[in-house]
Amino acid sequence: MDSETPETVGEYLRTSRESIGLTVDEVSLITKIRAQYIESIENGDFSMFSSPQLLKGYVKLLAKTVKADDTKAAALLESEAGENFKGKHIEDIVGKRFKEEIRKSEDFKKRILAIVFAGILVVILSYAIIKVYKYIKTAPRIHIALPFQSPVKSPVKSLVSEGRPSVNGKPVKIPKTNYAAVLKGQVIKRTWVAVKIDGGSTVTSMLYAGDKEVWKAKERLRIKIGNAGGIILNYNGKDIGKPGTEKQVVTLNFPSKHNNSGKQPGNTVNK
């Protein structure tokens, strides 16, 4: 092996390996270098390696394993590679295979970043949706009153409703009032109502499920309901149920214009 120097590092390593009776697989088992890498080095194909430093390290390890001169093997490698080891990028040495590995690595990083970004976006959107849902659930109900003229509350009535039947610290006697029509409504689905009591102005308001309303009239009461199937009525202590079907608009008069007994209201259906 010392009498004649092989022309290439691959031939030098192969000759040394064969001289001590080792196979490629046995050298691979000893060095933990893949057999295909060893065969590539012995065949002078260096395109499979990611860097010249890695290739040189493999060559020196293989030389020591097959009892060859690792310094000579490294020198043969550099002589064979020539100017490729000087002042050039790794891609110039390892060829197209390494370029492809770099491209795949960059693509993988981009996919990971896209997945992470998408996950963060989903979390943010989910949090925002939950917050909006909670706000809608807990927000106080707003009664939309659309009267042409808001009714003026009696100061005495307001004090009584607050449990303080007095004015300026003096007790006030509230006279009993007999009403010709007392209409109670329990709302089960949202509806608007327009109510006219006695000779007063018409007051329009929006009612929501769960609301309870009471209207009282000394002489007559007229109510127009935008969703007749969304409210249950009680007239003068008698349940009269829903005045119509869902989304049906009806107009009721209490007491009925056709029956002064006050038992059944006059009913007009607006289509």
Buried (B, 14 or more C-beta within 10 A) or exposed (E): EEEEEBEBBBBBBBBBBEEEEBEBEBBBEEBEBEBEBBBBBBEEEBEBBBEBEEBBBBBBBBBEBBEBBBEBBBEBBBEBBEEBBEEEEBEEBBBEEBEEEBEEEEEEEEEEEEEEEEEEEEEEEEEEEEEEEEEEEEEEEEEEEEEEEEEEEEEBEEBBEEEEBEEEEEEEEEEEEEBBBBBBBBBBBBBBBBBBBEEEEBBBBBBBEEBEBEBBBEEBBBBBBBBBBBBBBBBBEEEBEBBBEEEBBBBBBBBBEEEEEBEBBBBEEEE
